[in-house]
Amino acid sequence: MINEYAEKIASIRSGIPNVEIIVTVGDSNQSSEFMDYHTIFETEHEFFPCAQLKDDDPGMIVYTSGTTGRPKGAVLTHKNLILGKLILLWEIGTPMYSKQLIVPPMFHAAAMGYLIRGCMIVGTSVIHRDFQPENILTIIEKEKINTMFLVPAMWNFLLRVPNVREFDLTSMRECSTGGAITPLELKKRIIKVFENASYSEAFGQTEMSPSTTSLNGNDSYRKTDSVGKPIPNVEVRIVDEEMNDVPIGEIGEIVYRGPTVMKEYYNNPEATREAFRGGWFHSGDLVRMDEEGFIYVVDRKKDMIISGGENIYSAEIEEVLYTHPDILECAVIGVPDIHWGERVKAYIVMKPEKKLTEQEVIAYCKKSLASYKKPKEVEFIDTLPRNASGKVLKTTLRGPHKNSSKQIQGG
């Protein structure tokens, strides 16, 4: 792939003097500073660790998804990266020598973490460049893949492959997800289709290297709508706007402290100070905790809709919409309203050859939601806007409504 990235590599080569050899794939006709991947196995190579590196030295800059604003570069240290994977290996219990399939892009913190994890268990990593659902099923069958991480949107499309049951998926021992809220109905389908595999869900964010809670084992069956409990070494609080702990069962922002918290935002001291106010890292995620200590994601703080003084959580409405048999995907946002401040709008992607009207969608939601929570407006679209990591870009959906205050009649 060196031809594709040759110009980019040349532009930064002088700034990375510690890199002696660049390994290339698919093109060996390069200068001596490049090494063809396949030649690595022809001779023995000794590994000399960089003794001058310290735990808190920057190891990687991973940019946040930018779903609620501009992406920020989270500076993760070597300690962040290694400890984050060790903790998750302890939590999930992935066996040594497992064969894993990596599909999300490598600039996604979870995908890069999977690669690091594979090295720790002396495993095999099969890396896909593109997300092609049927090809993934073929590779699982052919390569006898044991474990795989996909973001929820990818799992959704994978399980929509018409002949998914015809593939031999018995080698799979672990189905992992994270990176976004996973609808309850999707969790149930994953568990049903991959009968030999355990289900694990890691919740967190890039700045936390990236996991903060984990749900696995028997808990994935009895607490299917939870993201689990905090993982070891991550301190967790659920707080209000004044940094007071909220009572059990009430909604607040989850904040973190511990050795896997990023060092800073790259070249952004103001954002760093804001994120660490009060001595804790502020996630921007709204959650609640039950009596057993299990955490339930309610919404992103910036995605919460305030209509007529009432807090409305988009994830709750999306959960209901995902139970409709004809709806493939959905996203809910708040848009300006001249009377209520904001109103609920749902974007719907229908399954092939299925149709619904706006009123049918609203009526369906009314069966499960309080009247003020149901969508006041529904728009049917072909696809949801997503970033390369598969997360829905609600900022894009909100764009056309920034200067709108359209009045909606009726309740």
C-alpha positions as CSV (number, residue, x, y, z in Angstrom):
1,M,0.0,0.0,0.0
2,I,3.1,2.2,-0.1
3,N,2.0,3.8,-3.4
4,E,-1.1,5.1,-1.8
5,Y,0.7,6.7,1.1
6,A,4.1,7.4,-0.3
7,E,3.5,11.2,-0.6
8,K,2.2,11.4,3.0
9,I,5.1,9.4,4.4
10,A,7.6,11.6,2.5
11,S,6.1,14.7,4.0
12,I,6.6,13.6,7.6
13,R,9.7,11.4,7.2
14,S,12.2,14.1,8.4
15,G,10.1,14.6,11.6
16,I,10.3,11.0,12.7
17,P,14.1,10.3,13.0
18,N,13.6,7.4,15.5
19,V,11.8,5.4,12.8
20,E,14.6,3.4,11.1
21,I,12.5,1.1,8.8
22,I,9.1,1.5,7.3
23,V,7.4,-1.8,6.5
24,T,5.4,-1.8,3.3
25,V,2.7,-4.1,1.9
26,G,2.3,-4.9,-1.7
27,D,5.3,-3.0,-3.1
28,S,8.9,-4.0,-2.5
29,N,10.5,-1.7,-5.1
30,Q,11.5,1.0,-2.6
31,S,14.7,2.3,-1.1
32,S,16.6,0.7,1.7
33,E,14.6,2.5,4.4
34,F,11.6,0.5,3.3
35,M,11.1,-3.2,4.0
36,D,8.6,-5.4,2.3
37,Y,6.3,-7.1,4.8
38,H,7.0,-10.6,3.4
39,T,10.8,-10.3,3.9
40,I,10.3,-10.0,7.7
41,F,9.8,-13.8,7.8
42,E,12.9,-14.6,5.7
43,T,15.5,-13.7,8.4
44,E,15.6,-13.4,12.2
45,H,15.1,-10.0,13.7
46,E,15.9,-8.9,17.2
47,F,13.7,-6.5,19.0
48,F,15.3,-3.7,21.0
49,P,12.9,-1.9,23.3
50,C,13.3,1.9,23.6
51,A,14.7,2.1,27.1
52,Q,14.3,5.8,27.2
53,L,10.5,5.7,27.1
54,K,8.6,6.3,30.3
55,D,5.0,5.2,31.2
56,D,3.6,8.7,30.8
57,D,5.3,9.5,27.5
58,P,2.8,10.1,24.7
59,G,2.2,6.9,22.7
60,M,-0.6,7.9,20.3
61,I,-2.9,10.7,19.4
62,V,-6.4,9.4,18.7
63,Y,-9.0,11.8,17.5
64,T,-12.5,11.7,19.0
65,S,-15.4,10.9,16.8
66,G,-16.7,14.4,16.5
67,T,-20.4,13.4,16.6
68,T,-21.3,16.3,18.9
69,G,-18.7,18.8,17.7
70,R,-15.2,19.2,16.2
71,P,-12.9,16.1,16.8
72,K,-10.2,16.6,19.4
73,G,-6.9,14.8,19.6
74,A,-6.7,12.7,22.8
75,V,-3.1,12.1,23.8
76,L,-2.8,8.6,25.1
77,T,0.3,7.5,26.9
78,H,2.1,4.1,26.7
79,K,0.7,3.3,30.2
80,N,-2.8,4.3,29.1
81,L,-2.7,1.9,26.1
82,I,-1.1,-1.1,27.7
83,L,-2.9,-1.0,31.0
84,G,-6.3,-0.4,29.3
85,K,-5.9,-3.6,27.3
86,L,-4.6,-5.6,30.3
87,I,-7.6,-4.6,32.3
88,L,-10.0,-5.6,29.5
89,L,-8.3,-9.0,29.0
90,W,-8.8,-9.6,32.7
91,E,-12.5,-8.6,32.5
92,I,-13.4,-10.6,29.3
93,G,-11.0,-13.5,29.7
94,T,-10.0,-13.9,26.1
95,P,-7.9,-17.1,25.8
96,M,-4.3,-17.0,24.6
97,Y,-3.7,-17.6,20.9
98,S,-7.2,-16.5,19.9
99,K,-7.8,-15.5,16.3
100,Q,-9.5,-12.1,16.0
101,L,-11.1,-10.2,13.2
102,I,-10.6,-6.4,13.2
103,V,-13.0,-4.5,11.0
104,P,-13.3,-0.9,12.3
105,P,-10.7,1.5,11.0
106,M,-7.4,1.6,12.9
107,F,-7.8,5.2,14.0
108,H,-10.7,4.0,16.0
109,A,-9.5,3.5,19.6
110,A,-11.2,0.2,20.0
111,A,-9.8,-1.3,16.8
112,M,-6.2,-0.2,17.7
113,G,-6.8,-1.6,21.2
114,Y,-7.8,-4.9,19.7
115,L,-4.5,-5.0,17.7
116,I,-2.6,-4.4,20.9
117,R,-4.6,-7.0,22.7
118,G,-3.8,-9.5,20.0
119,C,-0.1,-9.0,20.5
120,M,-0.5,-9.6,24.3
121,I,-2.3,-12.9,23.9
122,V,0.1,-14.0,21.0
123,G,-2.9,-14.2,18.8
124,T,-3.7,-13.8,15.1
125,S,-5.2,-10.6,13.9
126,V,-7.1,-10.7,10.6
127,I,-7.5,-7.1,9.4
128,H,-10.2,-5.9,7.0
129,R,-9.8,-2.7,5.1
130,D,-13.6,-2.2,4.4
131,F,-16.8,-3.2,6.1
132,Q,-18.6,-5.7,3.8
133,P,-21.0,-7.8,5.9
134,E,-21.2,-10.9,3.7
135,N,-17.4,-11.0,3.4
136,I,-17.1,-10.9,7.2
137,L,-19.2,-13.9,7.5
138,T,-17.2,-15.7,4.9
139,I,-13.9,-14.9,6.7
140,I,-15.3,-16.1,10.0
141,E,-16.1,-19.4,8.4
142,K,-12.9,-19.7,6.4
143,E,-10.4,-18.5,9.0
144,K,-12.2,-19.9,12.1
145,I,-12.3,-16.5,13.8
146,N,-12.8,-16.7,17.6
147,T,-13.5,-13.1,18.5
148,M,-14.6,-9.9,16.8
149,F,-15.4,-6.3,17.7
150,L,-17.9,-4.3,15.7
151,V,-19.7,-1.0,16.5
152,P,-23.5,-1.4,16.9
153,A,-24.2,-0.2,13.4
154,M,-21.9,-2.8,11.9
155,W,-23.5,-5.6,13.9
156,N,-26.9,-4.4,12.7
157,F,-25.9,-4.6,9.0
158,L,-24.1,-7.9,9.6
159,L,-27.2,-9.5,11.0
160,R,-29.3,-8.2,8.1
161,V,-27.5,-10.5,5.6
162,P,-30.3,-12.6,4.3
163,N,-28.5,-15.9,4.5
164,V,-26.6,-15.2,7.8
165,R,-27.7,-18.6,9.2
166,E,-26.1,-20.5,6.4
167,F,-22.6,-19.6,7.4
168,D,-20.6,-21.7,9.9
169,L,-20.2,-19.4,12.8
170,T,-19.4,-22.0,15.4
171,S,-15.8,-21.0,15.9
172,M,-16.9,-17.6,17.4
173,R,-16.4,-17.5,21.1
174,E,-16.7,-13.8,21.8
175,C,-18.9,-11.1,20.2
176,S,-17.8,-7.6,21.4
177,T,-19.4,-4.2,20.8
178,G,-19.1,-0.7,22.0
179,G,-18.4,2.8,20.6
180,A,-22.1,3.8,20.7
181,I,-25.3,2.9,22.5
182,T,-26.4,-0.6,21.5
183,P,-30.2,-1.0,21.2
184,L,-31.6,-3.9,23.3
185,E,-33.2,-5.6,20.3
186,L,-29.8,-5.7,18.6
187,K,-28.1,-7.3,21.6
188,K,-30.7,-10.0,21.6
189,R,-30.1,-10.8,17.9
190,I,-26.3,-11.0,18.4
191,I,-26.8,-13.5,21.2
192,K,-29.3,-15.5,19.1
193,V,-27.2,-15.8,15.9
194,F,-23.8,-16.4,17.5
195,E,-25.0,-19.3,19.7
196,N,-21.5,-20.5,20.8
197,A,-20.2,-17.0,21.6
198,S,-20.3,-15.0,24.8
199,Y,-21.5,-11.4,24.5
200,S,-19.4,-8.6,25.9
201,E,-20.0,-4.9,25.7
202,A,-17.4,-2.3,26.6
203,F,-18.5,1.3,27.2
204,G,-16.2,4.3,27.4
205,Q,-14.6,6.8,25.1
206,T,-11.4,7.5,23.3
207,E,-10.1,9.6,26.2
208,M,-10.3,6.6,28.5
209,S,-8.1,4.3,26.4
210,P,-11.1,3.6,25.7
211,S,-13.1,1.4,28.1
212,T,-14.6,2.3,31.4
213,T,-17.3,-0.3,32.0
214,S,-17.8,-3.9,30.9
215,L,-20.7,-6.2,30.6
216,N,-20.2,-9.9,29.9
217,G,-20.9,-13.5,31.0
218,N,-24.3,-14.2,32.6
219,D,-24.8,-10.5,33.2
220,S,-25.3,-10.0,29.5
221,Y,-28.5,-12.1,29.7
222,R,-30.0,-10.7,32.9
223,K,-28.9,-7.1,32.4
224,T,-29.2,-6.8,28.6
225,D,-30.0,-3.0,28.7
226,S,-26.9,-2.2,30.8
227,V,-23.3,-1.5,29.8
228,G,-22.0,-3.3,32.9
229,K,-20.0,-2.2,35.9
230,P,-16.8,-0.1,36.1
231,I,-13.7,-2.0,35.1
232,P,-10.8,-2.3,37.6
233,N,-8.6,0.8,38.2
234,V,-11.2,3.2,36.8
235,E,-12.9,5.3,39.5
236,V,-16.5,6.3,38.6
237,R,-18.9,8.9,39.9
238,I,-22.3,9.9,38.6
239,V,-22.8,13.6,39.3
240,D,-25.0,16.6,38.8
241,E,-24.0,20.0,37.4
242,E,-22.4,21.0,40.8
243,M,-20.4,17.8,41.0
244,N,-22.6,16.3,43.7
245,D,-23.2,12.5,43.5
246,V,-26.8,11.8,42.4
247,P,-28.8,9.1,44.2
248,I,-29.0,5.5,42.9
249,G,-31.4,5.3,40.0
250,E,-31.2,9.0,39.1
251,I,-29.6,10.4,36.0
252,G,-26.3,12.3,36.0
253,E,-23.1,12.7,34.1
254,I,-20.5,9.9,34.5
255,V,-17.0,11.2,35.4
256,Y,-13.8,9.2,35.7
257,R,-10.4,9.1,37.4
258,G,-7.6,6.6,37.0
259,P,-4.5,5.4,35.2
260,T,-6.2,5.0,31.8
261,V,-7.4,8.6,31.5
262,M,-5.7,10.5,28.6
263,K,-2.9,12.9,29.3
264,E,-4.4,15.9,27.5
265,Y,-6.1,17.1,24.3
266,Y,-3.4,17.8,21.7
267,N,-2.7,21.5,21.4
268,N,-6.0,22.4,23.1
269,P,-5.3,23.5,26.7
270,E,-8.8,25.1,27.1
271,A,-10.6,21.9,26.2
272,T,-8.3,20.0,28.5
273,R,-9.1,22.3,31.5
274,E,-12.8,22.0,30.8
275,A,-12.7,18.2,30.6
276,F,-10.8,17.9,33.9
277,R,-12.7,20.4,35.9
278,G,-13.0,19.4,39.6
279,G,-10.2,16.9,39.2
280,W,-12.3,14.3,37.3
281,F,-12.6,13.6,33.6
282,H,-16.0,14.7,32.4
283,S,-17.4,12.2,29.8
284,G,-20.4,14.1,28.5
285,D,-22.4,10.9,28.9
286,L,-25.6,10.8,31.0
287,V,-26.2,7.5,32.8
288,R,-27.9,6.0,35.9
289,M,-26.8,3.2,38.2
290,D,-29.0,0.5,39.8
291,E,-28.7,-1.0,43.3
292,E,-26.2,-3.7,42.1
293,G,-23.9,-1.1,40.6
294,F,-24.8,-1.7,36.9
295,I,-24.7,1.4,34.7
296,Y,-27.3,2.3,32.1
297,V,-26.5,4.8,29.4
298,V,-29.3,7.3,28.9
299,D,-27.9,9.7,26.3
300,R,-25.0,12.0,25.4
301,K,-25.3,15.2,27.4
302,K,-25.2,17.2,24.2
303,D,-27.9,15.0,22.6
304,M,-30.4,15.6,25.4
305,I,-33.6,17.4,24.2
306,I,-35.2,20.0,26.4
307,S,-38.8,20.6,25.4
308,G,-41.1,22.7,27.5
309,G,-38.7,22.4,30.4
310,E,-38.8,18.6,30.3
311,N,-35.6,16.6,29.7
312,I,-36.1,14.1,26.8
313,Y,-33.4,11.5,26.1
314,S,-33.0,10.6,22.4
315,A,-31.7,7.2,23.2
316,E,-35.0,6.2,24.9
317,I,-37.0,7.1,21.8
318,E,-34.5,5.4,19.5
319,E,-34.8,2.2,21.6
320,V,-38.5,2.2,20.9
321,L,-38.2,2.8,17.2
322,Y,-35.7,-0.1,16.9
323,T,-38.4,-2.5,18.1
324,H,-40.5,-1.7,15.0
325,P,-40.1,-4.6,12.6
326,D,-40.0,-2.4,9.5
327,I,-37.4,0.1,10.7
328,L,-33.7,-0.6,9.8
329,E,-32.1,2.5,11.5
330,C,-33.1,5.6,13.2
331,A,-31.7,8.7,14.9
332,V,-33.5,11.2,17.1
333,I,-32.5,14.9,17.6
334,G,-34.0,18.0,19.0
335,V,-34.8,20.9,16.6
336,P,-35.7,24.5,17.4
337,D,-39.4,25.1,18.2
338,I,-40.9,28.6,18.7
339,H,-43.2,27.5,21.5
340,W,-41.3,24.6,23.3
341,G,-37.7,25.6,22.8
342,E,-37.1,22.2,21.1
343,R,-39.2,19.5,19.6
344,V,-38.4,15.8,18.9
345,K,-37.6,14.9,15.4
346,A,-36.9,11.3,14.2
347,Y,-34.9,10.3,11.1
348,I,-35.9,6.9,9.9
349,V,-34.3,4.5,7.5
350,M,-36.7,1.8,6.4
351,K,-36.0,-1.8,5.6
352,P,-36.1,-2.7,1.9
353,E,-39.6,-2.6,0.4
354,K,-41.1,-1.5,3.7
355,K,-43.1,1.8,4.1
356,L,-44.5,3.8,7.0
357,T,-46.1,7.2,7.2
358,E,-45.1,9.9,9.7
359,Q,-48.3,9.4,11.6
360,E,-47.8,5.6,11.9
361,V,-44.3,6.2,13.4
362,I,-45.7,8.7,15.9
363,A,-48.6,6.4,16.8
364,Y,-46.2,3.5,17.4
365,C,-44.0,5.6,19.7
366,K,-47.1,6.8,21.6
367,K,-47.8,3.2,22.7
368,S,-44.5,3.1,24.7
369,L,-43.7,6.7,25.5
370,A,-45.2,9.6,27.3
371,S,-46.9,12.0,24.9
372,Y,-44.3,14.8,25.3
373,K,-41.5,12.3,24.3
374,K,-43.0,11.1,21.0
375,P,-41.6,12.6,17.8
376,K,-43.4,15.6,16.6
377,E,-41.8,15.3,13.2
378,V,-40.5,12.3,11.2
379,E,-38.3,12.4,8.1
380,F,-37.5,9.3,6.0
381,I,-34.0,9.1,4.5
382,D,-32.0,6.5,2.6
383,T,-29.0,6.4,5.0
384,L,-27.9,8.0,8.2
385,P,-24.8,10.2,8.0
386,R,-21.9,8.4,9.8
387,N,-18.2,9.0,10.4
388,A,-15.6,6.4,9.4
389,S,-16.1,4.7,12.8
390,G,-19.7,4.0,12.1
391,K,-21.1,6.6,14.6
392,V,-24.2,8.6,13.6
393,L,-23.3,12.3,13.0
394,K,-26.1,14.1,14.7
395,T,-24.3,17.4,14.1
396,T,-25.0,16.8,10.4
397,L,-28.6,16.0,11.0
398,R,-29.0,19.2,13.1
399,G,-27.3,21.4,10.5
400,P,-30.4,22.3,8.4
401,H,-32.3,23.2,11.6
402,K,-29.9,25.6,13.2
403,N,-31.8,28.7,12.2
404,S,-35.2,27.2,12.1
405,S,-38.1,27.7,14.6
406,K,-40.8,25.9,12.7
407,Q,-44.1,25.8,14.6
408,I,-45.7,22.4,15.0
409,Q,-49.4,22.3,15.8
410,G,-51.0,19.8,18.1
411,G,-49.7,17.5,20.9
